[in-house]
Amino acid sequence: MEQTSSTVFDIIIWSGTALSLLGLLGLVYCIIRVSRAKRAELSDEAMRAELKKVVPVNLGALFLSVIGLMMVIVGIFLA
């Protein structure tokens, strides 16, 4: 029987995958929030205020996705 043990690189790969998925969920949340605001037919001022609230969440989600994908690539190259 083979014994499986997780190496540091496996941990880097799987934690990068988790970060990427978390970022993807954040992006989906941003899409849903903006589409709800569009359907609500808000005034121009209210729409701008809502979009200003969503932009930092969107950037944070993109950052998490990028960092997660970088971790996966580094883990694969070094493994």
ROGU-969670 format. One record per residue: residue number from 0; x, y, z of N, C-alpha, C, CB in turn. Coordinates in nm, 3 decimals, always signed. Glycine has a CB too. Layout:
<atoms>
<n = NUM	n.X = X	n.Y = Y	n.Z = Z	ca.X = X	ca.Y = Y	ca.Z = Z	c.X = X	c.Y = Y	c.Z = Z	cb.X = X	cb.Y = Y	cb.Z = Z> .
...
</atoms>
This chain:
<atoms>
<n = 0	n.X = +0.082	n.Y = -0.118	n.Z = +0.000	ca.X = +0.000	ca.Y = +0.000	ca.Z = +0.000	c.X = +0.086	c.Y = +0.124	c.Z = +0.000	cb.X = -0.094	cb.Y = +0.000	cb.Z = +0.119> .
<n = 1	n.X = +0.038	n.Y = +0.223	n.Z = -0.070	ca.X = +0.109	ca.Y = +0.350	ca.Z = -0.072	c.X = +0.064	c.Y = +0.435	c.Z = +0.046	cb.X = +0.085	cb.Y = +0.425	cb.Z = -0.204> .
<n = 2	n.X = +0.161	n.Y = +0.503	n.Z = +0.099	ca.X = +0.130	ca.Y = +0.594	ca.Z = +0.207	c.X = +0.124	c.Y = +0.736	c.Z = +0.150	cb.X = +0.235	cb.Y = +0.583	cb.Z = +0.323> .
<n = 3	n.X = +0.016	n.Y = +0.803	n.Z = +0.174	ca.X = +0.004	ca.Y = +0.939	ca.Z = +0.122	c.X = +0.030	c.Y = +1.037	c.Z = +0.235	cb.X = -0.136	cb.Y = +0.964	cb.Z = +0.059> .
<n = 4	n.X = +0.117	n.Y = +1.129	n.Z = +0.207	ca.X = +0.143	ca.Y = +1.235	ca.Z = +0.303	c.X = +0.141	c.Y = +1.367	c.Z = +0.228	cb.X = +0.279	cb.Y = +1.215	cb.Z = +0.378> .
<n = 5	n.X = +0.084	n.Y = +1.466	n.Z = +0.290	ca.X = +0.077	ca.Y = +1.594	ca.Z = +0.222	c.X = +0.207	c.Y = +1.671	c.Z = +0.245	cb.X = -0.045	cb.Y = +1.677	cb.Z = +0.271> .
<n = 6	n.X = +0.260	n.Y = +1.721	n.Z = +0.139	ca.X = +0.381	ca.Y = +1.801	ca.Z = +0.148	c.X = +0.342	c.Y = +1.947	c.Z = +0.160	cb.X = +0.472	cb.Y = +1.777	cb.Z = +0.025> .
<n = 7	n.X = +0.442	n.Y = +2.029	n.Z = +0.179	ca.X = +0.419	ca.Y = +2.173	ca.Z = +0.188	c.X = +0.357	c.Y = +2.224	c.Z = +0.058	cb.X = +0.551	cb.Y = +2.248	cb.Z = +0.218> .
<n = 8	n.X = +0.400	n.Y = +2.165	n.Z = -0.053	ca.X = +0.350	ca.Y = +2.210	ca.Z = -0.182	c.X = +0.203	c.Y = +2.174	c.Z = -0.202	cb.X = +0.433	cb.Y = +2.151	cb.Z = -0.294> .
<n = 9	n.X = +0.163	n.Y = +2.058	n.Z = -0.150	ca.X = +0.021	ca.Y = +2.022	ca.Z = -0.156	c.X = -0.062	c.Y = +2.121	c.Z = -0.076	cb.X = -0.001	cb.Y = +1.880	cb.Z = -0.103> .
<n = 10	n.X = -0.011	n.Y = +2.160	n.Z = +0.038	ca.X = -0.082	ca.Y = +2.256	ca.Z = +0.122	c.X = -0.092	c.Y = +2.391	c.Z = +0.050	cb.X = -0.011	cb.Y = +2.273	cb.Z = +0.259> .
<n = 11	n.X = +0.016	n.Y = +2.433	n.Z = -0.016	ca.X = +0.014	ca.Y = +2.559	ca.Z = -0.092	c.X = -0.088	c.Y = +2.552	c.Z = -0.204	cb.X = +0.154	cb.Y = +2.591	cb.Z = -0.150> .
<n = 12	n.X = -0.091	n.Y = +2.439	n.Z = -0.275	ca.X = -0.185	ca.Y = +2.424	ca.Z = -0.387	c.X = -0.329	c.Y = +2.428	c.Z = -0.338	cb.X = -0.159	cb.Y = +2.292	cb.Z = -0.461> .
<n = 13	n.X = -0.361	n.Y = +2.353	n.Z = -0.233	ca.X = -0.499	ca.Y = +2.348	ca.Z = -0.184	c.X = -0.543	c.Y = +2.476	c.Z = -0.116	cb.X = -0.516	cb.Y = +2.232	cb.Z = -0.089> .
<n = 14	n.X = -0.451	n.Y = +2.543	n.Z = -0.047	ca.X = -0.490	ca.Y = +2.672	ca.Z = +0.012	c.X = -0.508	c.Y = +2.777	c.Z = -0.097	cb.X = -0.383	cb.Y = +2.719	cb.Z = +0.116> .
<n = 15	n.X = -0.428	n.Y = +2.770	n.Z = -0.202	ca.X = -0.448	ca.Y = +2.860	ca.Z = -0.317	c.X = -0.580	c.Y = +2.834	c.Z = -0.386	cb.X = -0.334	cb.Y = +2.844	cb.Z = -0.416> .
<n = 16	n.X = -0.618	n.Y = +2.708	n.Z = -0.396	ca.X = -0.748	ca.Y = +2.674	ca.Z = -0.453	c.X = -0.861	c.Y = +2.731	c.Z = -0.368	cb.X = -0.762	cb.Y = +2.522	cb.Z = -0.466> .
<n = 17	n.X = -0.848	n.Y = +2.719	n.Z = -0.237	ca.X = -0.951	ca.Y = +2.772	ca.Z = -0.147	c.X = -0.961	c.Y = +2.924	c.Z = -0.161	cb.X = -0.920	cb.Y = +2.733	cb.Z = -0.001> .
<n = 18	n.X = -0.847	n.Y = +2.992	n.Z = -0.169	ca.X = -0.849	ca.Y = +3.137	ca.Z = -0.186	c.X = -0.914	c.Y = +3.177	c.Z = -0.319	cb.X = -0.706	cb.Y = +3.193	cb.Z = -0.179> .
<n = 19	n.X = -0.883	n.Y = +3.104	n.Z = -0.424	ca.X = -0.942	ca.Y = +3.134	ca.Z = -0.554	c.X = -1.093	c.Y = +3.115	c.Z = -0.551	cb.X = -0.881	cb.Y = +3.045	cb.Z = -0.662> .
<n = 20	n.X = -1.139	n.Y = +3.010	n.Z = -0.487	ca.X = -1.283	ca.Y = +2.986	ca.Z = -0.477	c.X = -1.351	c.Y = +3.093	c.Z = -0.392	cb.X = -1.310	cb.Y = +2.848	cb.Z = -0.419> .
<n = 21	n.X = -1.283	n.Y = +3.136	n.Z = -0.287	ca.X = -1.337	ca.Y = +3.243	ca.Z = -0.204	c.X = -1.349	c.Y = +3.372	c.Z = -0.284	cb.X = -1.249	cb.Y = +3.265	cb.Z = -0.079> .
<n = 22	n.X = -1.248	n.Y = +3.402	n.Z = -0.364	ca.X = -1.253	ca.Y = +3.519	ca.Z = -0.452	c.X = -1.363	c.Y = +3.507	c.Z = -0.556	cb.X = -1.119	cb.Y = +3.537	cb.Z = -0.521> .
<n = 23	n.X = -1.382	n.Y = +3.387	n.Z = -0.609	ca.X = -1.488	ca.Y = +3.365	ca.Z = -0.706	c.X = -1.625	c.Y = +3.388	c.Z = -0.643	cb.X = -1.479	cb.Y = +3.224	cb.Z = -0.765> .
<n = 24	n.X = -1.643	n.Y = +3.341	n.Z = -0.521	ca.X = -1.769	ca.Y = +3.365	ca.Z = -0.450	c.X = -1.792	c.Y = +3.514	c.Z = -0.428	cb.X = -1.771	cb.Y = +3.290	cb.Z = -0.316> .
<n = 25	n.X = -1.685	n.Y = +3.587	n.Z = -0.398	ca.X = -1.696	ca.Y = +3.732	ca.Z = -0.382	c.X = -1.737	c.Y = +3.800	c.Z = -0.512	cb.X = -1.565	cb.Y = +3.789	cb.Z = -0.334> .
<n = 26	n.X = -1.684	n.Y = +3.754	n.Z = -0.622	ca.X = -1.722	ca.Y = +3.811	ca.Z = -0.752	c.X = -1.868	c.Y = +3.782	c.Z = -0.784	cb.X = -1.632	cb.Y = +3.755	cb.Z = -0.863> .
<n = 27	n.X = -1.914	n.Y = +3.662	n.Z = -0.753	ca.X = -2.054	ca.Y = +3.627	ca.Z = -0.776	c.X = -2.143	c.Y = +3.715	c.Z = -0.688	cb.X = -2.080	cb.Y = +3.477	cb.Z = -0.746> .
<n = 28	n.X = -2.101	n.Y = +3.738	n.Z = -0.564	ca.X = -2.176	ca.Y = +3.826	ca.Z = -0.474	c.X = -2.187	c.Y = +3.967	c.Z = -0.533	cb.X = -2.108	cb.Y = +3.831	cb.Z = -0.335> .
<n = 29	n.X = -2.077	n.Y = +4.018	n.Z = -0.587	ca.X = -2.079	ca.Y = +4.151	ca.Z = -0.648	c.X = -2.173	c.Y = +4.157	c.Z = -0.768	cb.X = -1.938	cb.Y = +4.192	cb.Z = -0.691> .
<n = 30	n.X = -2.172	n.Y = +4.054	n.Z = -0.850	ca.X = -2.259	ca.Y = +4.049	ca.Z = -0.967	c.X = -2.405	c.Y = +4.049	c.Z = -0.924	cb.X = -2.229	cb.Y = +3.924	cb.Z = -1.053> .
<n = 31	n.X = -2.438	n.Y = +3.968	n.Z = -0.825	ca.X = -2.576	ca.Y = +3.961	ca.Z = -0.777	c.X = -2.619	c.Y = +4.095	c.Z = -0.718	cb.X = -2.592	cb.Y = +3.850	cb.Z = -0.672> .
<n = 32	n.X = -2.530	n.Y = +4.157	n.Z = -0.641	ca.X = -2.565	ca.Y = +4.284	ca.Z = -0.577	c.X = -2.591	c.Y = +4.394	c.Z = -0.680	cb.X = -2.453	cb.Y = +4.327	cb.Z = -0.481> .
<n = 33	n.X = -2.508	n.Y = +4.401	n.Z = -0.782	ca.X = -2.525	ca.Y = +4.504	ca.Z = -0.885	c.X = -2.649	c.Y = +4.475	c.Z = -0.969	cb.X = -2.401	cb.Y = +4.511	cb.Z = -0.974> .
<n = 34	n.X = -2.675	n.Y = +4.349	n.Z = -1.000	ca.X = -2.794	ca.Y = +4.317	ca.Z = -1.080	c.X = -2.921	c.Y = +4.348	c.Z = -1.002	cb.X = -2.793	cb.Y = +4.169	cb.Z = -1.124> .
<n = 35	n.X = -2.919	n.Y = +4.327	n.Z = -0.871	ca.X = -3.035	ca.Y = +4.365	ca.Z = -0.789	c.X = -3.055	c.Y = +4.516	c.Z = -0.790	cb.X = -3.018	cb.Y = +4.314	cb.Z = -0.644> .
<n = 36	n.X = -2.946	n.Y = +4.590	n.Z = -0.785	ca.X = -2.956	ca.Y = +4.736	ca.Z = -0.787	c.X = -3.010	c.Y = +4.783	c.Z = -0.923	cb.X = -2.818	cb.Y = +4.800	cb.Z = -0.758> .
<n = 37	n.X = -2.969	n.Y = +4.717	n.Z = -1.031	ca.X = -3.020	ca.Y = +4.756	ca.Z = -1.163	c.X = -3.169	c.Y = +4.726	c.Z = -1.175	cb.X = -2.942	cb.Y = +4.681	cb.Z = -1.275> .
<n = 38	n.X = -3.211	n.Y = +4.611	n.Z = -1.123	ca.X = -3.352	ca.Y = +4.575	ca.Z = -1.129	c.X = -3.439	c.Y = +4.666	c.Z = -1.043	cb.X = -3.371	cb.Y = +4.431	cb.Z = -1.086> .
<n = 39	n.X = -3.380	n.Y = +4.724	n.Z = -0.938	ca.X = -3.456	ca.Y = +4.812	ca.Z = -0.849	c.X = -3.482	c.Y = +4.948	c.Z = -0.913	cb.X = -3.381	cb.Y = +4.830	cb.Z = -0.718> .
<n = 40	n.X = -3.419	n.Y = +4.973	n.Z = -1.026	ca.X = -3.434	ca.Y = +5.099	ca.Z = -1.099	c.X = -3.413	c.Y = +5.219	c.Z = -1.007	cb.X = -3.572	cb.Y = +5.106	cb.Z = -1.164> .
<n = 41	n.X = -3.296	n.Y = +5.220	n.Z = -0.944	ca.X = -3.262	ca.Y = +5.328	ca.Z = -0.853	c.X = -3.233	c.Y = +5.457	c.Z = -0.931	cb.X = -3.140	cb.Y = +5.290	cb.Z = -0.767> .
<n = 42	n.X = -3.239	n.Y = +5.567	n.Z = -0.859	ca.X = -3.202	ca.Y = +5.694	ca.Z = -0.922	c.X = -3.052	c.Y = +5.693	c.Z = -0.950	cb.X = -3.241	cb.Y = +5.815	cb.Z = -0.831> .
<n = 43	n.X = -3.007	n.Y = +5.788	n.Z = -1.026	ca.X = -2.866	ca.Y = +5.794	ca.Z = -1.064	c.X = -2.776	c.Y = +5.806	c.Z = -0.940	cb.X = -2.841	cb.Y = +5.912	cb.Z = -1.159> .
<n = 44	n.X = -2.816	n.Y = +5.889	n.Z = -0.847	ca.X = -2.737	ca.Y = +5.908	ca.Z = -0.724	c.X = -2.732	c.Y = +5.780	c.Z = -0.641	cb.X = -2.796	cb.Y = +6.022	cb.Z = -0.640> .
<n = 45	n.X = -2.848	n.Y = +5.716	n.Z = -0.627	ca.X = -2.852	ca.Y = +5.593	ca.Z = -0.547	c.X = -2.772	c.Y = +5.481	c.Z = -0.613	cb.X = -2.998	cb.Y = +5.548	cb.Z = -0.527> .
<n = 46	n.X = -2.778	n.Y = +5.474	n.Z = -0.746	ca.X = -2.701	ca.Y = +5.372	ca.Z = -0.818	c.X = -2.552	c.Y = +5.396	c.Z = -0.802	cb.X = -2.738	cb.Y = +5.371	cb.Z = -0.966> .
<n = 47	n.X = -2.511	n.Y = +5.521	n.Z = -0.811	ca.X = -2.369	ca.Y = +5.553	ca.Z = -0.790	c.X = -2.324	c.Y = +5.517	c.Z = -0.649	cb.X = -2.342	cb.Y = +5.702	cb.Z = -0.817> .
<n = 48	n.X = -2.408	n.Y = +5.544	n.Z = -0.551	ca.X = -2.374	ca.Y = +5.511	ca.Z = -0.413	c.X = -2.361	c.Y = +5.361	c.Z = -0.395	cb.X = -2.480	cb.Y = +5.567	cb.Z = -0.317> .
<n = 49	n.X = -2.451	n.Y = +5.286	n.Z = -0.456	ca.X = -2.446	ca.Y = +5.139	ca.Z = -0.446	c.X = -2.321	c.Y = +5.085	c.Z = -0.514	cb.X = -2.572	cb.Y = +5.076	cb.Z = -0.507> .
<n = 50	n.X = -2.288	n.Y = +5.138	n.Z = -0.631	ca.X = -2.169	ca.Y = +5.092	ca.Z = -0.702	c.X = -2.042	c.Y = +5.128	c.Z = -0.626	cb.X = -2.165	cb.Y = +5.151	cb.Z = -0.843> .
<n = 51	n.X = -2.042	n.Y = +5.243	n.Z = -0.559	ca.X = -1.925	ca.Y = +5.280	ca.Z = -0.480	c.X = -1.904	c.Y = +5.184	c.Z = -0.364	cb.X = -1.940	cb.Y = +5.423	cb.Z = -0.427> .
<n = 52	n.X = -2.011	n.Y = +5.127	n.Z = -0.313	ca.X = -2.000	ca.Y = +5.029	ca.Z = -0.205	c.X = -1.949	c.Y = +4.895	c.Z = -0.257	cb.X = -2.134	cb.Y = +5.011	cb.Z = -0.136> .
<n = 53	n.X = -1.983	n.Y = +4.862	n.Z = -0.381	ca.X = -1.949	ca.Y = +4.731	ca.Z = -0.436	c.X = -1.805	c.Y = +4.726	c.Z = -0.487	cb.X = -2.044	cb.Y = +4.696	cb.Z = -0.549> .
<n = 54	n.X = -1.751	n.Y = +4.839	n.Z = -0.532	ca.X = -1.617	ca.Y = +4.839	ca.Z = -0.593	c.X = -1.509	c.Y = +4.784	c.Z = -0.500	cb.X = -1.581	cb.Y = +4.981	cb.Z = -0.634> .
<n = 55	n.X = -1.501	n.Y = +4.824	n.Z = -0.372	ca.X = -1.396	ca.Y = +4.766	ca.Z = -0.287	c.X = -1.411	c.Y = +4.615	c.Z = -0.268	cb.X = -1.397	cb.Y = +4.833	cb.Z = -0.152> .
<n = 56	n.X = -1.534	n.Y = +4.567	n.Z = -0.258	ca.X = -1.556	ca.Y = +4.423	ca.Z = -0.244	c.X = -1.511	c.Y = +4.352	c.Z = -0.371	cb.X = -1.706	cb.Y = +4.393	cb.Z = -0.214> .
<n = 57	n.X = -1.541	n.Y = +4.411	n.Z = -0.486	ca.X = -1.503	ca.Y = +4.354	ca.Z = -0.614	c.X = -1.350	c.Y = +4.346	c.Z = -0.626	cb.X = -1.561	cb.Y = +4.436	cb.Z = -0.729> .
<n = 58	n.X = -1.283	n.Y = +4.453	n.Z = -0.591	ca.X = -1.136	ca.Y = +4.454	ca.Z = -0.598	c.X = -1.075	c.Y = +4.354	c.Z = -0.501	cb.X = -1.082	cb.Y = +4.594	cb.Z = -0.570> .
<n = 59	n.X = -1.132	n.Y = +4.344	n.Z = -0.382	ca.X = -1.083	ca.Y = +4.245	ca.Z = -0.285	c.X = -1.101	c.Y = +4.103	c.Z = -0.335	cb.X = -1.155	cb.Y = +4.263	cb.Z = -0.151> .
<n = 60	n.X = -1.214	n.Y = +4.075	n.Z = -0.398	ca.X = -1.239	ca.Y = +3.942	ca.Z = -0.451	c.X = -1.143	c.Y = +3.910	c.Z = -0.565	cb.X = -1.384	cb.Y = +3.931	cb.Z = -0.500> .
<n = 61	n.X = -1.118	n.Y = +4.008	n.Z = -0.651	ca.X = -1.020	ca.Y = +3.987	ca.Z = -0.759	c.X = -0.881	c.Y = +3.962	c.Z = -0.703	cb.X = -1.018	cb.Y = +4.108	cb.Z = -0.854> .
<n = 62	n.X = -0.845	n.Y = +4.035	n.Z = -0.599	ca.X = -0.715	ca.Y = +4.017	ca.Z = -0.535	c.X = -0.702	c.Y = +3.876	c.Z = -0.479	cb.X = -0.694	cb.Y = +4.122	cb.Z = -0.424> .
<n = 63	n.X = -0.806	n.Y = +3.830	n.Z = -0.409	ca.X = -0.801	ca.Y = +3.694	ca.Z = -0.354	c.X = -0.787	c.Y = +3.590	c.Z = -0.464	cb.X = -0.926	cb.Y = +3.666	cb.Z = -0.272> .
<n = 64	n.X = -0.860	n.Y = +3.608	n.Z = -0.572	ca.X = -0.852	ca.Y = +3.512	ca.Z = -0.683	c.X = -0.713	c.Y = +3.508	c.Z = -0.743	cb.X = -0.955	cb.Y = +3.547	cb.Z = -0.790> .
<n = 65	n.X = -0.655	n.Y = +3.624	n.Z = -0.764	ca.X = -0.521	ca.Y = +3.631	ca.Z = -0.824	c.X = -0.416	c.Y = +3.569	c.Z = -0.732	cb.X = -0.483	cb.Y = +3.776	cb.Z = -0.856> .
<n = 66	n.X = -0.422	n.Y = +3.603	n.Z = -0.604	ca.X = -0.325	ca.Y = +3.546	ca.Z = -0.509	c.X = -0.342	c.Y = +3.395	c.Z = -0.501	cb.X = -0.343	cb.Y = +3.610	cb.Z = -0.369> .
<n = 67	n.X = -0.465	n.Y = +3.347	n.Z = -0.500	ca.X = -0.489	ca.Y = +3.204	ca.Z = -0.496	c.X = -0.435	c.Y = +3.133	c.Z = -0.619	cb.X = -0.636	cb.Y = +3.176	cb.Z = -0.483> .
<n = 68	n.X = -0.458	n.Y = +3.190	n.Z = -0.736	ca.X = -0.406	ca.Y = +3.128	ca.Z = -0.858	c.X = -0.253	c.Y = +3.131	c.Z = -0.861	cb.X = -0.461	cb.Y = +3.199	cb.Z = -0.981> .
<n = 69	n.X = -0.195	n.Y = +3.238	n.Z = -0.808	ca.X = -0.048	ca.Y = +3.243	ca.Z = -0.800	c.X = +0.005	c.Y = +3.132	c.Z = -0.707	cb.X = +0.000	cb.Y = +3.382	cb.Z = -0.750> .
<n = 70	n.X = -0.064	n.Y = +3.111	n.Z = -0.597	ca.X = -0.021	ca.Y = +3.005	ca.Z = -0.505	c.X = -0.031	c.Y = +2.868	c.Z = -0.571	cb.X = -0.106	cb.Y = +3.008	cb.Z = -0.377> .
<n = 71	n.X = -0.136	n.Y = +2.845	n.Z = -0.647	ca.X = -0.151	ca.Y = +2.716	ca.Z = -0.716	c.X = -0.038	c.Y = +2.696	c.Z = -0.817	cb.X = -0.288	cb.Y = +2.708	cb.Z = -0.787> .
<n = 72	n.X = -0.009	n.Y = +2.799	n.Z = -0.894	ca.X = +0.097	ca.Y = +2.788	ca.Z = -0.996	c.X = +0.233	c.Y = +2.766	c.Z = -0.931	cb.X = +0.100	cb.Y = +2.914	cb.Z = -1.085> .
<n = 73	n.X = +0.263	n.Y = +2.840	n.Z = -0.826	ca.X = +0.390	ca.Y = +2.822	ca.Z = -0.756	c.X = +0.400	c.Y = +2.683	c.Z = -0.695	cb.X = +0.407	cb.Y = +2.927	cb.Z = -0.646> .
<n = 74	n.X = +0.292	n.Y = +2.636	n.Z = -0.636	ca.X = +0.292	ca.Y = +2.501	ca.Z = -0.578	c.X = +0.314	c.Y = +2.394	c.Z = -0.683	cb.X = +0.161	cb.Y = +2.474	cb.Z = -0.507> .
<n = 75	n.X = +0.253	n.Y = +2.410	n.Z = -0.799	ca.X = +0.271	ca.Y = +2.311	ca.Z = -0.906	c.X = +0.414	c.Y = +2.314	c.Z = -0.959	cb.X = +0.171	cb.Y = +2.337	cb.Z = -1.020> .
<n = 76	n.X = +0.468	n.Y = +2.435	n.Z = -0.980	ca.X = +0.604	ca.Y = +2.443	ca.Z = -1.033	c.X = +0.709	c.Y = +2.388	c.Z = -0.937	cb.X = +0.637	cb.Y = +2.586	cb.Z = -1.066> .
<n = 77	n.X = +0.690	n.Y = +2.410	n.Z = -0.808	ca.X = +0.789	ca.Y = +2.367	ca.Z = -0.711	c.X = +0.773	c.Y = +2.223	c.Z = -0.665	cb.X = +0.783	cb.Y = +2.457	cb.Z = -0.593> .
<n = 78	n.X = +0.657	n.Y = +2.163	n.Z = -0.691	ca.X = +0.631	ca.Y = +2.027	ca.Z = -0.645	c.X = +0.710	c.Y = +1.924	c.Z = -0.725	cb.X = +0.482	cb.Y = +1.995	cb.Z = -0.655> .
</atoms>
